[in-house]
Structures are given as C-alpha cells and as structure tokens.
C-alpha cells in the first residue's frame, strides 16, 4: 500500500525540526556564538566540539543497536521521536542561554549542555533516519520519502536563517538575551516538528530482529564495503557543508566588515546562507528525477560533487569586497545546486546499504547502519567547526571573556588581520573543494550500482 501525502509531509517535518532548526543553528551559529557571544576561547570552542564528536562515536552506534531492538505499541523507531521531542527542544533552548557565571562555570555549562544536546539529538535522529527502512519496501518510494525529507529540512532551514536577524532585532537587548529568546522559540518549534513526525508516520515493515544483544552487528559493519565507502562519503559531505556553515559568520564579520544591507535586506551570515537553502530545497525535490535521468544514484551523486568542486573553487577568486556580495550569493546558489541534488541520495543509499546488510547477514541492522549516517553528519559538521576555531586561532584570532564585565571579547592584532581574512576565505572555498574531490574518488569505489 502506497504511503499517503500526509505521511510524506509528516516525515519531512522530522528533518525540518532536526536538520532545518536545531542542526542548522548548531552548524552555522554555534562557532560564532560560543566565541563572540557566550565568551569561550577559540581553544575551548574547538575542544568542546571535538570532545562531543568522540562521545558520538560511542553513542550513535549504541543508539542504532538499541533502536533496532525496541518493541512498543508505537513501533520500533517512532517512540523515540514521540518521547524524545520535548527533551530535544528544552536542551536546545538551554544551550543558547548564557548563564551569569565565571569563565570556569561557563566552560562547565557549555560542555554539559552540548553533550546533553548530542545525546538528545542522537536519541531522536538515529531512529528518524531508520524509519526510512521500515516505511516502505519500494525503492522509488524510498527516494520520494528521502526527497521530502530534504525539502523539509531546507525549507525550514530557509525560514530559520532568513528570519534570524529580524527576530534578533525584534527581541532587542543584548546579544546574549537575543540568543536566549530565540533558543526558546526555535526549541519549541523543533519539539513540535519532531512530535508531529512520530505521530504522522507508519512502520509497515518489521525488522528481522536479532533479539539478544551482540557485538556481531558492529563487526559486520566493517566487513560491509558499501557501508564503509558510503560512511566516508557522508563524513566528507558534512565536512564540505560544515566548513562553509561554521566560517560564514566570521566571513561576514571580518572579511566583509559586518552585515551588508542592500535595498533594506539585511545580509548577515544566516541570510547569506539562506540563498543556498532555497536552492537546496528546490533541487532536493528534483533529485529523484535527476537520478532517473542520469541512470543511477552513484552517477547522480558524482555529478553533484563535480558541481560542488567547481563552484567552491570559483568562490576563492571573488574579490573580498562587499560590492561583490551578489556575485558571492550567485556562487553560493550554484554550489547549493550540487548539495541539493546529493542530499536526498545519501539517505536513500543508506537504505540500500541496510537492505544489502539484511540479505548478507540474515538479520536487520537498519538502525545501526542509519546511526552511522547520523554520526557522519555530526562528526563532519562539528569537527569542521572545531577545525575552523583552531585554524583561526593559529593565525591570530583571540576570544574570551572580559573578567571585569563578563562579556565576550575578541582581539585580532592589526598585523594579523590579513592572515585571518585569507584563512576565512580559504576555509569557505578551497577546503570544501578538496572535500568534493575526495567524494568523487570514494563514489568511484562504492560498489552498489542502483
């Protein structure tokens, strides 16, 4: 029985909440928030994200294995969305709140809340991704669900990023107050979207369970060549996006000397990346048709990676001048054509890998396999954010908290400013170019031909 439109919309709401709100803000706003608003040093910011990633290496696969063995009246994966929605929204809101604490207290608060956020995100997003493997057995319908998912994520990402500076102006007060209020608003929306997804979707297929916990499925992963190559591809795609998202705020602030206003439109770092979100939404919806046209998911992904490589390299050649803002926007839009085309393919290909593993091993490891996709997402995005902080620190970017006022301060020596600007420009353009080329190589080695 084919899924109804309402169910596809419900599934899209899940990534609208996770990808379009929580993860989008964490990827784009958090590095700049932690150094310029919260008051962490660049070293603390880098370490925070690295520690969280090491934590995820353990929690994501365990969550996948746990989700695979869940049995309830709501199904295998849906209960995690239904009961994880509120904790996700509350922890996200608390993470954007800056308490009145000293440097040590702020560090402890940030580490505690960030790790809790990773746990909550894992507990919701791993089962969410795994849902794709049990909602339908039809490969074309999996592509449709995956496409709806990406459209939902990018549509909500567009709304979130475009509205961000205007909501800040509406809230008023200090930067810390603005982020705290926005945390509550966006956290509530994320919780509602996640809950709606859990209630509106259906699990039509039952996993072939291995009821007793065993380490064998973990070992099987590393004998699964399609999984190995696809997970590496997933990590690289998130490094590609992560570098661009994490450094966008610094680029607007230090390369273009602050927000650019054109005919009343405030182009800050969230609005700048919004143009890409619209493009990703459109081409994410066109991805299934593009895949049919070129003949396979692997070929479609490869063409998308080529687009990303060429356009990212082109951005480096644009003059570092606000007068060129629309050329920058145009190149971001072209880059997002590639991102939009490959984003649904990644999750649809994980479903292929899960089917391959079930046929090979005799039991389902859908949750475990999709958990690696979530792990790749968080690993790539957060480590890239950590590396951005480290690289900026190497060339002279210094941040911290004023001991007298408790406010965040940033110091860049005049002699170091050109190096900081060049590093920011390269991180936004050349670093992603390298990632796109690595993706092309990995796709050539990926063995599933669907």
C-alpha positions, -999 to 999 in steps of 0.1 A, spaced: 0 0 0 15 33 -11 21 60 15 -2 90 17 10 125 10 3 134 47 27 108 58 54 121 35 48 156 49 50 141 84 83 125 76 95 158 62 86 176 95 111 154 113 141 168 94 125 202 93 129 201 131 163 183 133 180 195 101 162 228 95 162 241 130 185 225 156 213 213 134 213 243 111 217 267 141 243 244 156 263 243 124 261 279 114 256 299 146 273 279 173 310 286 165 304 324 163 280 322 193 305 304 215 334 328 207 317 361 202 286 359 225 289 331 251 326 340 258 346 308 252 381 310 239 388 295 205 407 267 221 377 259 244 353 261 214 375 237 194 379 213 223 342 213 231 332 202 196 360 176 194 350 160 228 314 159 217 324 140 185 344 114 204 313 110 226 292 104 195 314 77 182 301 56 211 265 68 215 254 68 178 261 31 171 247 21 205 216 41 198 212 24 165 215 -11 181 191 -1 209 165 13 184 167 -19 163 156 -39 194 128 -16 206 93 -31 206 63 -10 216 27 -2 207 41 27 186 65 5 167 103 2 166 116 37 158 86 60 162 85 60 200 119 76 201 106 106 182 73 108 202 90 108 236 123 125 226 107 156 211 103 177 243 138 169 257 153 179 224 136 213 224 143 221 260 180 212 259 184 232 227 169 262 243 192 259 274 222 256 252 216 291 237 212 306 272 243 323 286 243 320 325 259 346 347 290 325 356 327 330 356 350 315 329 352 281 346 314 280 352 307 289 316 330 262 303 313 235 325 278 247 315 287 247 278 303 212 279 274 197 299 247 212 278 264 205 245 269 168 254 233 165 265 222 181 232 242 154 213 225 127 233 190 141 227 198 146 190 211 111 187 181 96 205 157 113 180 177 115 148 190 79 146 155 64 148 142 91 125 167 81 98 160 44 104 123 50 98 130 52 60 140 15 61 106 3 75 80 27 60 82 11 25 99 -16 6 96 2 -28 129 18 -39 113 46 -58 91 55 -28 122 55 -6 137 81 -29 104 101 -26 105 100 12 141 110 12 134 138 -12 105 151 10 129 148 40 155 171 23 128 196 11 115 198 47 150 203 61 160 230 36 126 248 36 127 251 74 164 260 72 155 288 48 128 301 72 151 298 102 181 315 87 162 342 68 142 352 99 172 350 123 185 387 121 149 401 120 139 381 151 171 394 168 161 430 161 125 423 172 137 408 205 162 435 212 186 438 241 220 423 244 232 395 220 230 371 249 194 380 255 185 377 218 200 342 215 183 330 247 149 341 235 154 326 200 165 294 217 131 291 234 112 299 202 132 276 179 134 248 206 96 248 208 92 245 170 118 217 169 99 198 196 66 202 178 80 191 144 96 160 159 64 150 177 43 155 146 67 133 126 64 105 152 26 107 152 20 111 114 43 83 101 37 45 99 60 15 102 48 -10 76 78 -34 76 90 -53 106 128 -57 111 142 -92 111 154 -89 147 184 -102 165 168 -101 199 198 -107 220 224 -80 221 256 -90 203 287 -73 191 285 -92 158 264 -65 140 292 -40 149 318 -63 134 296 -69 103 297 -32 96 334 -33 89 330 -62 65 303 -43 46 322 -24 18 292 -4 7 288 9 43 325 18 46 326 38 14 292 55 20 301 65 55 333 81 43 312 99 17 288 110 44 317 124 65 331 143 36 298 158 26 294 171 61 329 184 62 320 202 29 290 218 45 305 221 79 334 243 68 311 267 49 285 269 76 309 273 105 330 300 89 302 320 73 296 342 103 333 351 106 334 358 68 306 384 70 321 399 102 358 401 93 361 398 55 331 420 46 333 442 77 298 434 91 263 429 78 257 441 43 224 460 37 211 461 1 178 478 -6 166 472 30 176 435 30 200 427 59 225 402 46 241 387 77 257 353 79 224 334 83 207 353 54 238 348 32 234 310 36 197 312 32 200 317 -6 216 283 -6 189 268 15 162 278 -11 183 262 -39 189 230 -19 151 228 -13 143 231 -50 170 207 -62 164 183 -34 129 179 -47 143 174 -83 168 149 -71 147 117 -78 140 129 -114 177 138 -119 187 104 -107 164 86 -131 177 108 -159 214 100 -153 207 63 -146 219 56 -111 223 72 -76 261 69 -78 262 88 -112 238 115 -99 259 119 -67 291 122 -88 277 150 -110 266 168 -79 301 165 -64 316 179 -96 293 210 -94 303 215 -57 340 213 -65 339 237 -95 318 263 -78 336 262 -45 369 267 -62 354 296 -81 344 314 -49 381 318 -39 386 341 -69 359 366 -59 373 399 -45 369 402 -7 347 433 -10 310 439 0 304 454 -35 307 418 -49 281 404 -25 256 394 -53 284 375 -71 291 357 -38 254 349 -35 253 337 -70 282 312 -65 266 300 -32 234 293 -51 253 273 -78 271 254 -51 238 246 -35 225 230 -67 250 202 -61 243 200 -24 206 198 -31 210 170 -56 231 148 -34 215 153 0 185 130 -6 207 105 -23 229 99 7 200 87 29 184 67 1 218 50 -4 219 42 33 186 24 29 203 4 0 232 -5 23 207 -16 50 190 -39 25 223 -53 14 233 -60 50 200 -77 58 204 -100 27 240 -108 36 237 -113 74 201 -126 78 191 -100 104 182 -63 102 208 -37 113 189 -8 98 191 14 130 228 7 134 235 15 97 215 47 98 232 57 130 264 58 111 248 84 88 239 105 118 273 100 133 289 111 100 267 142 100 276 152 135 313 142 131 318 162 99 298 193 110 313 196 145 349 186 137 349 211 108 336 237 133 363 227 157 390 230 129 377 264 119 383 276 155 417 261 156 428 275 122 416 310 132 435 307 165 467 298 146 466 330 125 458 354 154 421 352 163 418 355 201 385 353 220 375 350 257 355 367 285 362 401 300 369 393 337 355 427 347 322 427 328 317 390 320 311 399 283 326 381 254 357 398 238 375 392 205 410 405 198 428 405 165 461 424 161 462 447 131 492 428 116 473 395 119 441 407 102 451 399 66 461 363 76 428 359 95 408 371 64 427 349 40 422 319 62 385 325 65 382 329 27 401 297 21 380 277 46 348 288 28 361 279 -7 392 258 -10 387 234 19 352 224 6 367 220 -29 391 193 -16 362 175 2 342 174 -30 371 159 -49 376 132 -22 338 124 -25 343 118 -63 371 93 -56 350 75 -29 320 72 -52 341 56 -78 349 28 -53 313 25 -40 301 -10 -52 263 -7 -52 252 3 -87 215 13 -80 
